[in-house]
């Protein structure tokens, strides 16, 4: 028999995060949407509360000050995070990239620990105008000149790139090898000569934090600024991005969809038309039933892949399947919720229109649905369906 029950401490953690999101974080959403900024005073208070409860940087190991969560626990927590906006998740709970565990020497004190504590903000600079889902096709270069690396290139759509204290930059160090040993990660401080924020790029959704275009022009950084090993950047990114995709897209999509479904459920039991509750109409019931069914299916996929990762198994194919299923399910469920609410769902009086805009990009970033379908197809044709 398979036991799907959760340990008591895990249930308590998830309940704590759920209450915190509902009572402390969701009330800030409207101001973030109206101003496109996270209110500084309210953030300071809320972030301090989150830290006190141990809810900051929960994805990082305990020995560096993080929550030390398993992948299953991390996904359950991220599911609750998904019930609020991405800007607030980043600021209140921390956007700490797991590849920072490759820090060594004085990098630990300079970058890793301050980021886990919430004293520094890091941005991940991978995407370029000519390299999106195909990260290995980047053109940003780094060449060694004496004791310094010289960086040249442009990155765009870099979340928090406009305010980050430093970036993790992916650059070519060997144009021939590329993903097979020719890509390296670098830690580049804000204010380094030759590194500038060219502009912030307005977006359809995800208000409250910037998406920046960054330029590097003969930008010189120390030889010791390499994160991990020279030539090991692509492998390090791929190892780290697996759990990021699973938690930040898969689990958060489940959370957002759950919030939309709960709004549908309540509205269907309160709104009356033609002398009866709209929840009595079969077409409304279908919208709710289809949503509940899809949410359940994706949640089980997320939990299964998370368990595999905790067991040290290769979950790459499953995560690609989840990237497609979760991002597309999320959009459908929010769309159905707007339909159930009618005109009110389309208005800014409810969070649904914000959720609708925010959900759309999940089918694009971290590999488009088309790319992940291709990966799943190739693997299935070569190896069969491995579940």
RODO-2510 file (C-alpha; in nm, 4 decimals, decimal comma):
residues 387
     n   res          X          Y          Z
     1     x     0,0000     0,0000     0,0000
     2     x     0,1255     0,3496    -0,0822
     3     x     0,0972     0,5932     0,2077
     4     x     0,0255     0,9475     0,0869
     5     x    -0,0117     1,0963     0,4355
     6     x     0,2147     1,3823     0,5399
     7     x     0,4108     1,4066     0,8650
     8     x     0,2502     1,6303     1,1266
     9     x     0,5331     1,8852     1,1105
    10     x     0,4864     1,9180     0,7345
    11     x     0,1120     1,9741     0,7717
    12     x     0,1784     2,2394     1,0359
    13     x     0,4289     2,4144     0,8095
    14     x     0,1878     2,4193     0,5153
    15     x    -0,0951     2,5471     0,7384
    16     x     0,1328     2,8219     0,8722
    17     x     0,2296     2,9330     0,5215
    18     x    -0,1353     2,9212     0,4072
    19     x    -0,2513     3,1455     0,6916
    20     x     0,0413     3,3816     0,6436
    21     x    -0,0294     3,4216     0,2717
    22     x    -0,4003     3,4820     0,3343
    23     x    -0,3672     3,7243     0,6261
    24     x    -0,0359     3,9021     0,5667
    25     x     0,0431     3,8869     0,1957
    26     x    -0,2800     3,8858    -0,0059
    27     x    -0,3934     4,2190     0,1497
    28     x    -0,0931     4,3842    -0,0215
    29     x    -0,1848     4,2656    -0,3710
    30     x    -0,4132     4,5526    -0,4673
    31     x    -0,1561     4,8223    -0,3918
    32     x     0,1100     4,6309    -0,5846
    33     x    -0,1201     4,6131    -0,8877
    34     x    -0,2166     4,9812    -0,8664
    35     x     0,1342     5,1185    -0,8147
    36     x     0,3487     4,8453    -0,9757
    37     x     0,5556     4,8589    -0,6562
    38     x     0,5675     4,6566    -0,3371
    39     x     0,4982     4,9090    -0,0560
    40     x     0,8266     4,9491     0,1316
    41     x     0,6889     5,0001     0,4827
    42     x     0,4419     4,7134     0,4646
    43     x     0,7074     4,4916     0,3067
    44     x     0,9552     4,5550     0,5875
    45     x     0,6993     4,4475     0,8459
    46     x     0,5729     4,1464     0,6520
    47     x     0,9206     4,0251     0,5561
    48     x     1,0332     4,0508     0,9196
    49     x     0,7343     3,8402     1,0259
    50     x     0,8128     3,5813     0,7598
    51     x     1,1741     3,5598     0,8751
    52     x     1,0696     3,5234     1,2373
    53     x     0,8496     3,2284     1,1430
    54     x     1,1315     3,0699     0,9423
    55     x     0,9510     3,1263     0,6109
    56     x     1,2357     3,2971     0,4249
    57     x     1,4606     3,1108     0,1775
    58     x     1,2938     2,7826     0,2669
    59     x     1,4285     2,6140    -0,0469
    60     x     1,7886     2,6456     0,0740
    61     x     1,9709     2,3988     0,3036
    62     x     1,9489     2,4510     0,6781
    63     x     2,3277     2,4683     0,7210
    64     x     2,3378     2,7997     0,5313
    65     x     2,0332     2,9435     0,7072
    66     x     1,7562     2,8152     0,4812
    67     x     1,4545     2,6028     0,5597
    68     x     1,6182     2,2725     0,4722
    69     x     1,3009     2,1433     0,3085
    70     x     1,2764     1,8278     0,1011
    71     x     1,1556     1,8714    -0,2561
    72     x     0,8086     1,7453    -0,1577
    73     x     0,7910     1,9948     0,1289
    74     x     0,9227     2,2731    -0,0917
    75     x     0,6520     2,2070    -0,3521
    76     x     0,3782     2,2022    -0,0887
    77     x     0,4985     2,5399     0,0395
    78     x     0,5263     2,6826    -0,3132
    79     x     0,1686     2,5709    -0,3752
    80     x     0,0609     2,8112    -0,1021
    81     x     0,2885     3,0824    -0,2421
    82     x     0,1058     3,0435    -0,5725
    83     x    -0,2036     3,1927    -0,4096
    84     x    -0,0499     3,5402    -0,4203
    85     x     0,1472     3,7490    -0,6703
    86     x     0,4988     3,6680    -0,7859
    87     x     0,6303     4,0090    -0,6785
    88     x     0,5191     3,9497    -0,3209
    89     x     0,6567     3,5955    -0,3161
    90     x     0,9956     3,7314    -0,4197
    91     x     1,0057     4,0092    -0,1637
    92     x     0,8426     3,8424     0,1361
    93     x     0,9750     3,4859     0,1087
    94     x     1,2904     3,5382    -0,0980
    95     x     1,4016     3,4431    -0,4481
    96     x     1,7176     3,2505    -0,3648
    97     x     1,8650     3,0482    -0,6498
    98     x     1,9950     2,7019    -0,5534
    99     x     2,3006     2,7281    -0,7805
   100     x     2,4399     2,9674    -0,5181
   101     x     2,5321     2,6547    -0,3224
   102     x     2,8253     2,6355    -0,5652
   103     x     2,9761     2,9423    -0,3939
   104     x     3,3188     2,8783    -0,2495
   105     x     3,5765     3,0668    -0,0465
   106     x     3,4840     3,4283     0,0245
   107     x     3,1882     3,3955    -0,2158
   108     x     2,9993     3,2253     0,0668
   109     x     3,0166     3,5308     0,2950
   110     x     2,9868     3,7815     0,0130
   111     x     2,6961     3,6326    -0,1816
   112     x     2,5421     3,3111    -0,0489
   113     x     2,4789     3,3915     0,3169
   114     x     2,3586     3,7529     0,2702
   115     x     2,1143     3,6353     0,0023
   116     x     1,9755     3,3581     0,2204
   117     x     1,9366     3,6105     0,5038
   118     x     1,7508     3,8495     0,2735
   119     x     2,0150     4,1208     0,2910
   120     x     2,1014     4,0967    -0,0797
   121     x     1,8932     4,0462    -0,3942
   122     x     2,0222     3,8236    -0,6726
   123     x     1,9071     3,8143    -1,0356
   124     x     1,9596     3,5306    -1,2812
   125     x     2,0906     3,6626    -1,6148
   126     x     2,0498     3,3906    -1,8762
   127     x     1,7957     3,4974    -2,1423
   128     x     1,9119     3,7052    -2,4387
   129     x     1,7337     3,8650    -2,7347
   130     x     1,8591     3,5752    -2,9507
   131     x     1,8508     3,2984    -2,6890
   132     x     1,5355     3,2141    -2,4970
   133     x     1,4361     2,8499    -2,4550
   134     x     1,7616     2,7502    -2,6288
   135     x     1,9897     2,8713    -2,3512
   136     x     2,2943     2,7069    -2,5068
   137     x     2,2768     2,9513    -2,8004
   138     x     2,3743     3,2554    -2,5903
   139     x     2,6163     3,5036    -2,7434
   140     x     2,7385     3,6846    -2,4292
   141     x     3,1094     3,6106    -2,3997
   142     x     3,3733     3,6056    -2,1287
   143     x     3,7441     3,5855    -2,1981
   144     x     4,0296     3,5796    -1,9539
   145     x     4,2706     3,8735    -1,9674
   146     x     4,5390     3,8276    -1,7048
   147     x     4,3653     3,8069    -1,3682
   148     x     4,0330     3,9387    -1,4975
   149     x     3,7410     3,8125    -1,7011
   150     x     3,6120     4,0530    -1,9654
   151     x     3,2369     4,0290    -2,0300
   152     x     3,0504     4,1453    -2,3398
   153     x     2,6877     4,0926    -2,4309
   154     x     2,3236     4,1722    -2,3607
   155     x     2,0639     3,9984    -2,1441
   156     x     1,6922     4,0739    -2,1337
   157     x     1,3734     3,9864    -1,9449
   158     x     1,5885     3,9602    -1,6318
   159     x     1,3599     3,9519    -1,3291
   160     x     1,4837     4,1930    -1,0581
   161     x     1,7704     4,2895    -1,2867
   162     x     1,7009     4,6576    -1,2204
   163     x     1,7459     4,6334    -0,8428
   164     x     1,9660     4,3275    -0,7876
   165     x     2,2796     4,3700    -0,5795
   166     x     2,4479     4,1223    -0,8111
   167     x     2,3631     3,8876    -1,0973
   168     x     2,4502     3,5309    -1,1820
   169     x     2,5578     3,5751    -1,5430
   170     x     2,5779     3,2919    -1,7951
   171     x     2,8433     3,3508    -2,0607
   172     x     3,0392     3,1660    -2,3279
   173     x     3,3971     3,0870    -2,2380
   174     x     3,4444     2,8447    -2,5301
   175     x     3,2345     2,9050    -2,8423
   176     x     3,3121     2,5607    -2,9826
   177     x     3,2160     2,3568    -2,6765
   178     x     2,9157     2,5681    -2,5685
   179     x     2,6870     2,3477    -2,3518
   180     x     2,9486     2,0721    -2,3457
   181     x     3,1967     2,2596    -2,1300
   182     x     3,2003     2,6030    -2,2900
   183     x     2,9532     2,7918    -2,0706
   184     x     3,0444     2,9437    -1,7341
   185     x     2,8528     3,1237    -1,4584
   186     x     2,9866     3,4464    -1,3075
   187     x     2,8947     3,6558    -1,0040
   188     x     2,8814     4,0190    -1,1170
   189     x     2,8203     4,3031    -0,8718
   190     x     2,5889     4,5916    -0,9476
   191     x     2,7935     4,9014    -1,0213
   192     x     3,0811     4,7144    -1,1841
   193     x     3,2172     4,9366    -1,4635
   194     x     3,0809     4,8218    -1,7988
   195     x     2,7693     4,6646    -1,6437
   196     x     2,4527     4,8708    -1,6683
   197     x     2,0763     4,8401    -1,6688
   198     x     1,9850     4,9505    -2,0194
   199     x     1,6106     4,9647    -1,9512
   200     x     1,3232     4,7955    -1,7769
   201     x     1,0812     4,6179    -2,0080
   202     x     0,7064     4,6718    -1,9501
   203     x     0,5154     4,3480    -1,9174
   204     x     0,1573     4,2282    -1,9580
   205     x     0,1543     4,0869    -1,6058
   206     x     0,3770     4,0198    -1,3051
   207     x     0,3568     4,3775    -1,1845
   208     x     0,5546     4,4880    -0,8824
   209     x     0,9045     4,3935    -0,9913
   210     x     1,1219     4,4824    -1,2862
   211     x     1,2190     4,2858    -1,5946
   212     x     1,5380     4,4425    -1,7172
   213     x     1,7650     4,4531    -2,0152
   214     x     2,1266     4,4368    -1,8989
   215     x     2,4325     4,5279    -2,1017
   216     x     2,7926     4,4248    -2,0458
   217     x     3,0537     4,6184    -2,2391
   218     x     3,4160     4,5312    -2,1660
   219     x     3,2996     4,4627    -1,8109
   220     x     3,5956     4,3423    -1,6051
   221     x     3,5502     4,1154    -1,3051
   222     x     3,8023     3,9237    -1,0931
   223     x     3,9230     3,5811    -1,2012
   224     x     3,7699     3,4458    -0,8783
   225     x     3,4184     3,5616    -0,9794
   226     x     3,3420     3,2243    -1,1402
   227     x     3,0482     3,0436    -0,9783
   228     x     3,1296     2,6738    -0,9733
   229     x     3,3863     2,5703    -1,2322
   230     x     3,4965     2,7200    -1,5614
   231     x     3,2955     2,5417    -1,8301
   232     x     3,0541     2,3938    -1,5782
   233     x     2,7880     2,6620    -1,6002
   234     x     2,5370     2,4892    -1,8253
   235     x     2,5401     2,1707    -1,6179
   236     x     2,5014     2,3711    -1,2961
   237     x     2,2072     2,5641    -1,4400
   238     x     2,0340     2,2467    -1,5591
   239     x     2,0790     2,0779    -1,2208
   240     x     1,9305     2,3769    -1,0416
   241     x     1,6521     2,4644    -1,2827
   242     x     1,4803     2,1257    -1,2486
   243     x     1,3469     2,1922    -0,9000
   244     x     1,2852     2,5588    -0,9848
   245     x     1,0568     2,4573    -1,2728
   246     x     0,8800     2,1994    -1,0619
   247     x     0,8190     2,4302    -0,7659
   248     x     0,7903     2,7766    -0,9204
   249     x     0,5759     2,6694    -1,2144
   250     x     0,4220     2,3328    -1,1280
   251     x     0,3393     2,3856    -0,7617
   252     x     0,2598     2,7562    -0,7892
   253     x     0,0262     2,6859    -1,0813
   254     x    -0,1637     2,4436    -0,8593
   255     x    -0,1882     2,7113    -0,5893
   256     x    -0,3167     2,9825    -0,8214
   257     x    -0,5687     2,7409    -0,9733
   258     x    -0,6856     2,6350    -0,6270
   259     x    -0,7488     2,9972    -0,5353
   260     x    -0,9477     3,0512    -0,8554
   261     x    -1,1476     2,7327    -0,7947
   262     x    -1,2319     2,8377    -0,4396
   263     x    -1,3576     3,1706    -0,5704
   264     x    -1,5699     2,9851    -0,8269
   265     x    -1,7077     2,7516    -0,5619
   266     x    -1,8169     3,0314    -0,3322
   267     x    -1,9651     3,2394    -0,6108
   268     x    -2,1601     2,9441    -0,7490
   269     x    -2,3180     2,8955    -0,4068
   270     x    -2,4132     3,2619    -0,3639
   271     x    -2,4929     3,4115    -0,7055
   272     x    -2,8508     3,3724    -0,8244
   273     x    -2,9787     3,4095    -1,1793
   274     x    -3,3175     3,3144    -1,3246
   275     x    -3,4433     3,2355    -0,9765
   276     x    -3,1762     2,9823    -0,8796
   277     x    -2,8116     2,9508    -0,7776
   278     x    -2,5783     2,9471    -1,0748
   279     x    -2,4136     2,6419    -0,9157
   280     x    -2,7305     2,4506    -1,0065
   281     x    -2,6688     2,5054    -1,3771
   282     x    -2,4962     2,2088    -1,5378
   283     x    -2,2727     2,4248    -1,7565
   284     x    -2,1362     2,6038    -1,4496
   285     x    -2,0939     2,2685    -1,2766
   286     x    -1,8874     2,1509    -1,5726
   287     x    -1,6529     2,4492    -1,5409
   288     x    -1,6028     2,3698    -1,1733
   289     x    -1,5736     1,9933    -1,2170
   290     x    -1,3219     2,0205    -1,5011
   291     x    -1,1132     2,2625    -1,2951
   292     x    -1,1123     2,0421    -0,9851
   293     x    -1,0180     1,7390    -1,1936
   294     x    -0,7300     1,9134    -1,3692
   295     x    -0,5934     2,0620    -1,0462
   296     x    -0,5933     1,7213    -0,8801
   297     x    -0,4146     1,5639    -1,1750
   298     x    -0,1367     1,8229    -1,1887
   299     x    -0,0893     1,8197    -0,8113
   300     x    -0,0354     1,4440    -0,8199
   301     x     0,2168     1,4885    -1,1007
   302     x     0,4058     1,7502    -0,8986
   303     x     0,4124     1,5359    -0,5847
   304     x     0,5283     1,2291    -0,7791
   305     x     0,8159     1,4150    -0,9458
   306     x     0,9124     1,5818    -0,6170
   307     x     0,9265     1,2423    -0,4472
   308     x     1,1468     1,1114    -0,7288
   309     x     1,3872     1,4025    -0,6821
   310     x     1,4011     1,3366    -0,3073
   311     x     1,4926     0,9750    -0,3863
   312     x     1,7721     1,0864    -0,6154
   313     x     1,5931     0,9709    -0,9303
   314     x     1,6094     1,1377    -1,2707
   315     x     1,2872     1,3398    -1,3040
   316     x     1,3714     1,5480    -1,6104
   317     x     1,1031     1,4002    -1,8336
   318     x     0,8390     1,4285    -1,5639
   319     x     0,9270     1,7911    -1,4954
   320     x     0,8950     1,8741    -1,8650
   321     x     0,5527     1,7061    -1,8676
   322     x     0,4560     1,9059    -1,5591
   323     x     0,5825     2,2325    -1,7094
   324     x     0,3368     2,1840    -1,9970
   325     x     0,0448     2,0423    -1,7971
   326     x     0,0656     2,2877    -1,5051
   327     x     0,1095     2,6075    -1,7049
   328     x    -0,1744     2,5215    -1,9420
   329     x    -0,4045     2,3966    -1,6648
   330     x    -0,3475     2,7187    -1,4719
   331     x    -0,4578     2,9319    -1,7647
   332     x    -0,7681     2,7236    -1,8287
   333     x    -0,8828     2,7268    -1,4664
   334     x    -0,8446     3,1035    -1,4275
   335     x    -1,0234     3,1527    -1,7584
   336     x    -1,3133     2,9387    -1,6339
   337     x    -1,3279     3,1375    -1,3108
   338     x    -1,3629     3,4603    -1,5058
   339     x    -1,6445     3,2998    -1,7035
   340     x    -1,8270     3,1970    -1,3864
   341     x    -1,8002     3,5500    -1,2461
   342     x    -1,9015     3,7111    -1,5747
   343     x    -1,8408     4,0860    -1,5947
   344     x    -1,7057     4,1020    -1,2397
   345     x    -1,4396     3,8487    -1,3311
   346     x    -1,3196     4,0802    -1,6073
   347     x    -1,3040     4,3791    -1,3736
   348     x    -1,0158     4,4863    -1,1545
   349     x    -1,2383     4,4602    -0,8466
   350     x    -1,1372     4,0937    -0,8277
   351     x    -0,7878     3,9400    -0,8503
   352     x    -0,8895     3,7118    -1,1376
   353     x    -0,7904     3,9489    -1,4178
   354     x    -0,4472     3,9888    -1,2582
   355     x    -0,4170     3,6122    -1,2223
   356     x    -0,5199     3,5708    -1,5870
   357     x    -0,2398     3,8015    -1,7034
   358     x     0,0160     3,6498    -1,4677
   359     x    -0,0685     3,2952    -1,5717
   360     x    -0,0088     3,3567    -1,9415
   361     x     0,3692     3,3814    -1,9236
   362     x     0,4151     3,0444    -1,7510
   363     x     0,3680     2,8779    -2,0902
   364     x     0,6689     3,0755    -2,2146
   365     x     0,9450     3,1174    -1,9565
   366     x     1,1739     2,8348    -1,8422
   367     x     1,1167     2,6725    -2,1787
   368     x     0,8028     2,7139    -2,3866
   369     x     0,5322     2,4471    -2,3929
   370     x     0,6461     2,3602    -2,7446
   371     x     1,0066     2,3025    -2,6363
   372     x     0,9067     2,0813    -2,3434
   373     x     0,6672     1,8813    -2,5619
   374     x     0,9578     1,8242    -2,8001
   375     x     1,1803     1,7055    -2,5145
   376     x     0,9144     1,4661    -2,3876
   377     x     0,8508     1,3323    -2,7363
   378     x     1,2197     1,2753    -2,8093
   379     x     1,2736     1,0956    -2,4798
   380     x     0,9626     0,8823    -2,5231
   381     x     1,0580     0,7817    -2,8768
   382     x     1,4103     0,6917    -2,7647
   383     x     1,3404     0,5271    -2,4292
   384     x     0,9675     0,4637    -2,4082
   385     x     0,7510     0,6187    -2,1388
   386     x     0,9464     0,6013    -1,8133
   387     x     0,7159     0,6618    -1,5153
***
